[in-house]
Amino acid sequence: MSDLFKIRFEPMGLAVAVSGTDSTIMEAALIYGLPMRFDCGGKGVCGKCLVVTEPPENMGPITDAERRILSPEQLKEGQRLACQAVVRGHVRVTVPEQMIDSSEVRGKDGVSGSYAANPLVSRIFLPKTTPPEPMDGRSATLESWILDRAAAVCDRGLTFRNRHALGQAGLPDQCTGEVTLAVHEVHGVTAVLTGRRPASLGIAFDLGTTTLAAYLCDLKDGRVLTTASAVNPQRRFGEDVISRIAYANRSAAGFRQMQGLILDAVNGLIEQCIAAAKFHLEDVDEVTVVGNTTMLQIFAGFHPSSLGVTPYLPVAREFPHFNAADLSLSLNPGTPVHILPVVSGFVGGDTMGAALADGPYHRDGVTLIIDIGTNGEVMLSTPSGLWATSCATGPALEGAQISCGMRAVSGAVYKVEPGPDKGVRCHILGDPGTRPLGLCGSGVIDAVAVLRRQGAIEPSGRFNAGAPGVVCDENGLGRRFVLIPAEDSGSGREIFLSLKDVRSLQLAKAALSVGIEFLMREAGIQRVDRTVLTGAFGARFDWKNAALIGMLPQGAFDGEVYPLDNLAGVGAIMALVNRDRREEVSRISREVRFIELAGDSAFALQFARATGFPILDAAYDALL
């Protein structure tokens, strides 16, 4: 029998036991659900799971990955990577504040107002009546009795196609008094409820890689009643979908764990919305869901393995019908769950939701919709049709795998401006007095743009060794620029932008820029009349700074640029409350022409050229 070693996690104050069979600190943290960051999914490349261990001699040998990430001084101090460090005795593990995964959420729940309502579901009230007696040798059934009562109060024939609703009819005292039926135009009777229950609600979900959001709506008038959001609990397995696919591929249990986390989080959002609006779970009659293709497949219980290998095929463009019971949602078991269609493995239902919300195909001219996150999804609407592609921007744009990177939560540097003497001025998310802990994606873009304008970063991406604020190594090579000194940060460590961080941003911005250019070329478009930036990150960064560093090609910002929040969530709401919009999104998903960039040699060549920063000529000066 193997030994048990005790790990005490601080500042959580939690003591846990692990088996002495080469268990890592990360494995212990995952088992007990500790809020720690594992941005790269445990590959040992991001450095965001840094911890301090005591005593160091009770830990396993230092790995090559740790030697690449941590300095000799850090290793002497007992600093380790939780995903690499093996426990060999009783240890105390301290998680630095900046490495704790905050539950704070920003940017997805700011949706309100009313949307045109024409729902697929309605409620019918059946008055109390006497159960029928057998007639002509035939015995009645609960099903026929309910349908006969319904025929007396409505002018359409109803059917029971849903076994869960029929099962509700047989519950004790369910049909002895007034009865409320939830009736769906496609799926028939979906719920049989005791008494008069007039509320008819729906919930739209936006399942993002980083953030989940729920929107509770009144199906009768299309009003958004309340919203809720949460951090996607799958983040513990990696910041990007590829890391999560890899985890799901390890074992059937890994995939079930991944799905269980998202379903539990969705149920939590349901309960939050219902409690805030003071309704009941039984009042919900339909659900719609948008998200990227990987998130939708995991939510639906379809393994995402094919999305991780070329040619990145989704299981289907349109998902089959689900009931709440199929997905263990805490609603009436027969409640229909409609998942919006996807276009490809990396252009998902969130892009279709955004397209539905904006309706570019109803407008004159050319519209470009860009949803920027760990994956860049781009749609182009032209007079000749709709085009779409996806760009592997990677997690850098959301602060992951950046030396001092973090999500856009309190303590994040979200905006950087020029300061005196070619320095910088940083703006921090949070209440007044919040001390900085790191850089989120918008802060990274701003910092690079400012340093580029000030000459501290050259067109190649190298630091100008002679520029003020650039820290050089012993060979005179510029290695980093300190944005906030250690004494002014909340962690006691300096917040800086490293040469490696600049390289990561160069890869991300090149992927997006070239993807947009290829899409425009395929559609025969030289200039866009209207560019829409959306997504929790895309709608909140300074697009002018993104243009200055070459993230947006010039043809994409020659016209009007509109940052618009939550278009994917708005599309989910529109498809929830209006049957016409649901038919519309289904139709347009079949009309989109998808452009695959992976494996295109011309894309690879242009991508390499686009990693450099543009020369700041008059065209870019006009942005300032």
Residue pairs with C-beta under 8 A, 6 or more apart in sequence:
2 19
2 20
2 21
3 19
3 20
4 17
4 18
4 19
4 20
5 17
5 18
5 19
5 20
5 23
5 58
5 87
5 88
5 89
5 90
5 91
6 15
6 16
6 17
6 90
6 91
7 15
7 16
7 17
7 18
7 25
7 28
7 87
7 90
7 91
7 92
7 93
8 14
8 15
8 91
8 92
8 93
9 15
9 16
9 29
9 34
9 93
9 95
10 92
10 93
10 94
10 95
11 94
11 95
12 34
12 95
14 32
14 34
16 28
16 31
16 32
18 27
18 28
18 31
18 87
20 87
20 88
22 60
22 86
23 86
23 87
24 82
24 83
24 84
24 85
24 86
24 87
25 49
25 51
25 53
25 80
25 82
25 83
25 85
25 87
25 93
26 36
26 38
26 42
26 49
26 82
26 83
28 87
29 36
29 82
29 236
30 38
30 236
34 95
35 100
35 101
35 102
35 103
36 49
36 51
36 82
36 95
36 99
36 100
36 101
36 236
37 48
37 49
37 99
37 100
37 101
37 235
38 46
38 48
38 49
38 82
38 83
38 235
38 236
38 237
38 238
39 46
39 48
39 235
39 238
39 239
39 395
39 400
39 401
39 405
40 46
40 48
40 83
40 238
40 239
40 243
40 400
40 401
41 237
41 238
41 239
41 240
41 243
41 244
41 246
41 247
42 49
42 83
42 237
42 238
43 65
43 83
43 243
44 63
44 65
44 66
44 69
44 81
44 83
44 84
45 65
45 69
45 401
46 239
46 400
46 401
47 69
47 70
47 81
47 403
48 99
48 400
48 401
48 405
49 81
49 82
49 83
49 99
50 69
50 70
50 74
50 79
50 80
50 81
50 82
50 96
50 99
51 79
51 80
51 81
51 82
51 85
51 93
51 94
51 95
51 96
51 99
52 77
52 78
52 79
52 80
52 93
52 94
52 96
53 59
53 78
53 79
53 80
53 85
53 91
53 92
53 93
53 94
54 78
54 91
54 92
54 94
55 78
55 89
55 91
56 78
57 89
58 87
58 88
58 89
58 90
58 91
59 80
59 85
59 86
59 87
59 88
59 89
59 91
60 85
60 86
60 87
60 88
61 86
62 75
62 80
63 81
63 84
63 85
65 81
65 84
66 75
66 80
66 81
66 84
66 85
67 75
69 81
70 79
70 80
70 81
82 93
96 491
97 437
97 490
97 491
98 404
98 406
98 411
98 437
98 438
98 490
98 491
98 493
101 231
101 235
101 236
102 231
102 407
102 409
102 410
103 230
103 231
104 231
104 407
104 409
104 410
105 211
105 229
105 230
105 231
105 409
106 408
106 409
106 429
106 536
107 211
107 408
107 536
107 537
107 539
107 540
107 565
107 566
108 206
108 208
108 211
108 212
108 213
108 229
108 536
108 566
108 569
109 213
109 215
109 227
109 228
109 229
110 227
110 565
110 566
111 215
111 224
111 227
111 565
111 566
111 569
111 570
111 573
112 224
112 227
113 223
113 224
114 221
114 222
114 223
114 224
115 217
115 222
115 224
115 570
115 573
115 574
115 577
115 578
116 222
116 574
116 577
116 578
116 581
117 218
117 219
117 220
117 221
117 222
117 577
117 578
118 577
118 578
118 579
118 580
119 200
119 202
119 219
119 220
119 285
119 286
119 576
119 577
119 578
119 579
120 184
120 185
120 186
120 286
120 579
120 582
121 182
121 183
121 184
121 185
121 190
121 200
121 202
121 219
121 285
121 286
121 336
122 182
122 183
122 200
122 219
123 180
123 181
123 182
123 183
123 197
123 198
123 200
123 285
124 150
124 153
124 154
124 158
124 180
124 181
124 183
125 153
125 178
125 179
125 180
125 181
125 196
125 198
126 146
126 149
126 150
126 153
126 178
126 179
126 180
126 181
127 149
127 153
127 178
128 176
128 177
128 178
129 149
131 140
131 145
131 175
131 176
132 140
132 145
132 148
133 140
134 140
142 169
142 170
142 175
143 160
143 166
143 169
145 175
146 160
146 169
146 175
146 179
146 181
146 189
146 192
147 158
147 159
147 160
149 179
150 158
150 181
151 157
151 158
158 181
158 183
158 188
158 189
159 188
159 189
160 166
160 169
160 188
160 189
161 187
161 188
161 189
162 187
162 188
162 189
162 190
162 323
162 334
163 334
164 190
164 323
164 325
164 332
164 333
164 334
165 182
165 188
165 189
165 190
165 191
165 192
165 334
166 189
166 192
167 333
168 174
168 191
168 192
168 193
168 332
168 333
168 334
169 175
169 192
173 194
174 192
174 194
175 192
177 194
177 195
178 194
178 195
178 196
179 192
179 193
179 194
179 195
180 191
180 192
180 193
180 194
180 195
180 196
180 197
180 198
181 189
181 191
181 192
181 193
182 189
182 190
182 191
182 193
182 200
182 285
182 332
182 334
182 335
183 189
183 190
184 190
184 285
184 286
184 336
185 579
186 336
187 321
187 334
187 336
189 334
190 285
190 323
190 332
190 334
190 335
190 336
191 282
191 285
191 332
191 334
191 335
193 282
193 332
197 282
197 283
199 218
199 279
199 280
199 283
200 218
200 219
200 220
200 283
200 285
201 216
201 217
201 218
201 219
201 225
201 277
201 279
201 283
201 284
201 285
202 216
202 217
202 219
202 284
202 285
202 286
202 287
202 288
202 576
202 577
203 214
203 215
203 216
203 217
203 270
203 273
203 284
203 287
203 288
203 576
204 214
204 215
204 217
204 287
204 288
204 289
204 290
204 569
204 572
204 573
204 575
204 576
205 212
205 213
205 214
205 215
205 266
205 269
205 287
205 288
205 289
205 290
205 291
205 572
206 212
206 213
206 215
206 290
206 291
206 350
206 353
206 566
206 568
206 569
206 572
207 232
207 262
207 266
207 289
207 290
207 291
207 292
207 295
207 296
207 299
208 232
208 291
208 292
208 295
208 350
208 373
208 535
208 536
208 568
209 232
209 239
209 240
209 241
209 292
209 294
209 295
209 373
209 374
209 375
210 231
210 232
210 235
210 239
210 373
210 374
210 398
210 407
210 536
211 229
211 230
211 231
211 232
211 536
212 229
212 230
212 231
212 232
212 262
212 265
212 266
212 269
213 227
213 228
213 229
213 269
213 566
213 569
214 227
214 228
214 229
214 266
214 269
214 270
214 272
214 273
215 224
215 227
215 273
215 569
215 572
215 573
216 224
216 225
216 226
216 227
216 228
216 273
216 274
216 276
216 277
216 279
217 223
217 224
217 225
217 573
217 576
217 577
218 225
219 285
219 286
219 576
219 577
222 577
222 578
224 573
225 273
225 277
225 279
226 273
226 276
226 277
227 273
228 269
228 272
228 273
228 276
229 269
230 265
230 268
230 269
232 262
232 265
232 295
233 261
233 262
233 264
233 265
234 244
234 258
234 261
234 262
234 298
237 243
237 244
237 247
237 258
238 244
238 246
238 247
239 374
239 395
239 398
239 400
239 401
240 374
240 375
240 394
240 395
240 400
241 292
241 294
241 295
241 304
241 307
241 374
241 375
242 308
244 258
244 294
244 298
244 304
245 294
245 304
245 305
245 307
245 308
246 308
247 254
247 258
248 254
248 255
248 258
248 298
248 303
248 304
248 305
249 255
249 305
249 308
255 298
255 303
258 298
259 298
259 299
259 301
262 295
262 298
262 299
263 299
263 327
263 328
263 329
266 299
266 329
267 328
267 329
267 330
270 281
270 284
270 329
270 330
270 331
271 281
271 330
274 280
274 281
274 283
274 284
281 330
281 331
281 332
282 331
282 332
284 331
284 332
284 335
285 332
285 335
286 335
286 336
286 337
286 338
286 576
287 324
287 329
287 331
287 335
287 336
287 337
287 338
287 576
288 337
288 338
288 339
288 340
288 572
288 573
288 575
288 576
288 582
289 296
289 299
289 337
289 338
289 339
289 340
289 349
289 572
290 296
290 339
290 340
290 348
290 349
290 350
290 352
290 353
290 568
290 569
290 571
290 572
291 299
291 348
291 349
291 350
291 568
292 346
292 348
292 349
292 350
292 375
292 377
293 304
293 307
293 314
293 342
293 344
293 345
293 346
293 347
293 348
293 349
294 304
294 307
294 345
294 348
295 348
296 319
296 339
296 342
296 348
296 349
297 303
297 304
297 307
297 314
297 315
298 304
299 327
299 339
300 319
300 322
300 327
300 339
301 326
301 327
302 315
306 312
306 313
306 314
306 315
306 345
307 313
307 314
307 345
307 346
310 598
310 599
311 345
311 596
312 344
312 345
312 346
312 598
313 345
314 342
314 344
314 345
317 341
317 342
317 343
317 589
317 590
318 341
318 586
318 589
319 339
319 341
321 336
321 337
321 338
322 336
322 337
322 338
322 339
323 333
323 334
323 335
323 336
323 337
324 330
324 331
324 332
324 333
324 334
324 335
324 337
325 333
325 334
326 337
327 337
329 335
329 337
338 575
338 576
338 582
339 349
340 349
340 352
340 353
340 571
340 572
340 575
340 585
340 589
341 349
341 352
341 585
341 586
341 589
341 590
342 348
342 349
342 352
342 589
343 351
343 352
343 388
343 589
343 592
343 594
344 388
344 390
344 594
344 596
345 390
346 375
346 377
346 390
347 377
347 379
347 388
347 389
347 390
347 592
347 594
348 377
349 568
350 371
350 377
350 568
351 369
351 371
351 377
351 379
351 388
351 568
352 571
352 585
352 588
352 589
353 567
353 568
353 569
353 570
353 571
353 572
353 575
353 585
354 369
354 371
354 379
354 532
354 534
354 567
354 568
354 571
355 361
355 369
355 379
355 381
355 386
355 571
355 585
355 588
356 571
356 574
356 575
356 581
356 584
356 585
356 588
357 567
357 568
357 570
357 571
357 574
358 367
358 369
358 532
358 564
358 567
360 367
360 369
360 379
360 381
360 530
360 532
361 381
361 386
361 588
363 381
363 530
365 529
365 530
366 380
366 381
366 382
366 383
366 525
366 527
366 528
366 529
366 530
367 380
367 381
367 528
367 529
367 530
367 531
367 532
368 378
368 379
368 380
368 381
368 516
368 520
368 528
368 530
368 531
368 532
368 556
369 378
369 379
369 380
369 381
369 532
369 534
369 567
370 376
370 377
370 378
370 512
370 516
370 531
370 532
370 533
370 534
370 538
370 552
370 556
371 377
371 378
371 534
371 535
371 538
371 567
371 568
372 393
372 397
372 512
372 533
372 535
372 537
372 538
372 541
373 393
373 397
373 398
373 535
373 536
373 537
373 538
374 393
374 394
374 395
374 397
374 398
374 400
375 390
375 391
375 392
375 393
376 390
376 391
376 392
376 393
376 511
376 512
376 515
377 388
377 390
377 391
378 388
378 389
378 390
378 391
378 512
378 515
378 516
378 519
379 386
379 387
379 388
379 592
380 386
380 387
380 388
380 519
380 520
380 523
380 525
380 528
382 523
382 524
382 525
384 523
384 524
385 523
385 591
385 593
386 588
386 591
386 592
386 593
387 519
387 522
387 523
387 592
387 593
387 594
387 595
388 519
388 592
388 593
388 594
388 595
389 515
389 518
389 519
389 594
389 595
389 596
389 597
390 515
390 597
391 511
391 512
391 514
391 515
391 516
391 597
392 511
392 598
393 508
393 509
393 511
393 512
394 401
394 504
394 507
394 508
394 511
395 401
396 402
396 405
396 441
396 444
396 501
396 504
396 505
396 507
396 508
397 441
397 444
397 445
397 505
397 508
397 537
398 407
398 408
398 440
398 441
398 537
399 405
399 406
399 407
399 408
399 412
399 438
399 439
399 440
399 441
399 443
399 444
401 504
402 438
402 439
402 444
402 501
402 504
403 480
403 496
403 497
403 498
403 500
403 501
404 438
404 439
404 493
404 495
404 496
404 497
405 438
405 439
405 440
405 441
405 444
405 501
406 412
406 437
406 438
406 439
406 440
407 440
408 414
408 429
408 440
408 441
408 442
408 536
408 537
408 540
409 429
409 430
409 440
410 429
410 430
410 431
410 434
411 428
411 429
411 430
411 434
411 435
411 436
411 437
411 438
411 490
412 428
412 429
412 436
412 437
412 438
412 439
412 440
412 443
413 426
413 427
413 428
413 436
413 438
413 439
413 440
413 443
413 447
413 483
413 484
413 495
414 427
414 428
414 429
414 440
414 442
414 443
414 540
415 426
415 427
415 442
415 443
415 446
415 542
416 424
416 425
416 426
416 427
416 443
416 446
416 447
416 450
416 483
417 424
417 425
417 427
417 446
417 450
418 424
418 425
418 450
418 453
418 454
419 425
421 468
422 454
422 455
422 456
422 467
422 468
422 469
423 468
423 469
424 447
424 450
424 451
424 469
424 483
426 436
426 443
426 483
426 484
426 495
428 434
428 435
428 436
429 440
434 490
435 488
435 489
435 490
436 484
436 488
436 489
436 490
436 495
437 489
437 490
437 491
437 495
438 491
438 495
439 447
439 483
439 495
439 497
441 537
441 541
442 537
442 540
442 541
442 542
444 497
444 501
444 505
445 505
445 541
445 542
445 545
445 546
445 549
445 551
446 541
446 542
446 545
447 481
447 483
447 497
448 457
448 497
448 502
448 505
448 545
448 549
449 542
449 545
449 546
449 548
449 549
450 545
451 457
451 467
451 481
451 497
452 548
452 549
452 613
452 616
453 548
453 616
453 624
454 467
455 464
455 467
456 463
456 464
456 467
456 468
456 469
456 470
456 481
457 463
457 464
457 502
457 613
458 464
458 613
459 612
459 613
459 614
459 615
460 612
460 613
461 499
461 502
461 503
461 506
461 611
461 612
461 613
462 477
462 478
462 499
463 470
463 472
463 477
463 478
463 479
463 480
463 481
463 499
463 502
464 470
464 478
465 472
465 476
465 477
465 478
467 478
469 481
469 482
470 478
470 480
470 481
471 478
471 479
471 480
471 481
471 482
471 496
472 478
472 479
473 479
477 499
478 499
479 498
479 499
480 496
480 497
480 498
480 499
481 496
481 497
482 494
482 495
482 496
483 495
483 496
483 497
484 494
484 495
485 494
486 492
486 493
486 494
489 495
505 549
506 611
506 612
506 613
507 611
508 551
509 546
509 549
509 550
509 551
509 610
510 550
510 607
510 608
510 610
510 611
511 607
512 551
512 552
513 550
513 551
513 552
513 553
513 610
514 597
514 603
514 606
514 607
514 610
515 597
516 552
516 553
516 555
516 556
517 553
517 555
517 606
518 595
518 597
518 600
518 603
518 606
519 595
520 526
520 528
520 553
520 555
520 556
522 593
522 595
525 555
526 555
527 555
527 558
527 559
528 555
528 556
528 558
528 559
529 559
529 560
530 559
530 560
530 562
531 552
531 556
531 557
531 559
531 560
531 561
531 562
532 562
532 563
532 564
532 567
533 539
533 541
533 543
533 561
533 562
533 563
533 564
534 563
534 564
534 565
534 566
534 567
534 568
535 567
535 568
536 566
538 563
539 563
539 564
539 565
539 566
540 563
540 565
543 552
543 557
543 561
543 563
544 623
544 624
546 552
547 554
547 557
547 620
547 623
548 614
548 616
548 620
548 623
548 624
549 613
549 614
550 610
550 612
550 613
550 614
554 619
557 623
571 585
574 581
575 581
575 582
575 585
597 603
614 620
